[in-house]
């Protein structure tokens, strides 16, 4: 996956089955992946900078003010 593709911000609302990989209430970057979304999955970037597929039901999309979004993506 290239890191230049469109990104969205999501918050983890459930980490059942993935307690070592996902933290509840944490904001993650989701990379757009049409094939994964057809299967109910999201491509999430973790702390290592790698992306993995997780069930979409574990996350909710969030909208942030543009300045905050830029700061989160730059961090």
Helices and strands as residue ranges (DSSP letters): E 7-12, E 27-31, H 34-38, E 41-45, E 51-55, G 56-58, E 59-61, H 66-74
